[in-house]
Amino acid sequence: MLMEASDSGDKMKIYGVMDEKSDKLQNFVMYSPSDCALICIFGSISMDVVAKQAFND
């Protein structure tokens, strides 16, 4: 597990494998039990791309 977030009792869990040598996140999975939602992205994502998307205004 990379991260778990909670908002008003709803939880979101984020899983993935971090390859620190290449600075890439592999096999990213988001799970929200309260919404019965599962999002899977298989492959590699550069952490630079993740950071740009996360902090994009």
MOJORA-V326628 format. One record per pair of residues at least 4 apart in sequence whose ideal C-beta (glycine too) atoms are under 7 Angstrom apart, sorted by sequence separation. I is the first residue (numbers start at 1). J is the second residue. D is the distance in whole Angstrom. If there is no record, write none. Layout:
((I/J/D) (I/J/D))
This chain:
((6/10/7) (41/45/7) (45/49/6) (47/51/6) (48/52/6) (49/53/6) (50/54/6) (51/55/6) (52/56/6) (6/11/5) (19/24/5) (32/37/4) (45/50/6) (4/11/6) (5/12/5) (18/25/6) (19/26/6) (31/38/5) (4/13/5) (16/25/5) (17/26/4) (30/39/4) (16/26/7) (17/27/6) (3/14/4) (16/27/6) (29/40/5) (1/13/6) (2/14/5) (16/28/4) (2/15/6) (16/29/7) (28/41/4) (1/15/5) (2/16/5) (15/29/4) (27/42/5) (14/30/5) (28/45/6) (12/30/6) (13/31/5) (26/44/5) (12/32/5) (24/44/4) (25/45/5) (24/45/6) (10/32/7) (11/33/6) (24/46/6) (25/47/6) (11/34/7) (23/46/7) (24/47/7) (10/34/5) (23/47/5) (25/50/6))
